[in-house]
Amino acid sequence: IARVGEGIVTTIGSSASHKDVLENPDAISKTVLDRSLDAGTAFQILSIDIADVDVG
């Protein structure tokens, strides 16, 4: 779970604006899966479903 959180923070932090992430929340999934954040763990990330993004 912490590694997925790392992917979320990395994606938002590397975006020009948080609005870019709101317009394309799949970028979070792409970052996590592309960086193989599940490597060396006892689990495998098959998919990430983002149901809602709230700014606040």
N, C-alpha and C positions, 0 to 999 in steps of 0.2 A: 504494500500500500504506500509506503514512504517513497518508493521509486516512482510510482505513478504520480505522486505529489510533486516529485522532482521534475517530472516531465511537464506537468501543468505550469509550475513556476518558470521553468525554462522557456516554454512557449510564450507565455505572457510577457516575460521579461525581455525576450528577444524581438518582440513585435514593436513596430513603430508606435502603435497605439493599442489600447485595450479594445478599441472598436474593431480592429482587424480580427481579433480572436472572436468577438461576438458575431462578426459576419461569417466567420469560417471556423466553427468550433472543432471541425475535423482535424485542424492543424494540431490540436493537442494529441489526438490519437496517433496521428502520423509521427509526431516527435517521439512519443513513447515507444512505438513499434519500430521505428527506424533506428533508434539508439539501443535497441535490444536491452532494455532496462530489466528484463527478467532473466538475463544471462547469469549463470552461476547460482541460481536459486532453486528451490524445490517446487516452483510453480512455473507455469507458462501463461503469458498473457495472450489470449486468443482474440479478444476484441475489447474495445472500450466504447461504451454507449453513454453519450452525454445528453441528458434529458433537458437540462436547463442551465443557463448561465445567468447569475444575478450579479450586478455591480453595486457595490455598496460599502 
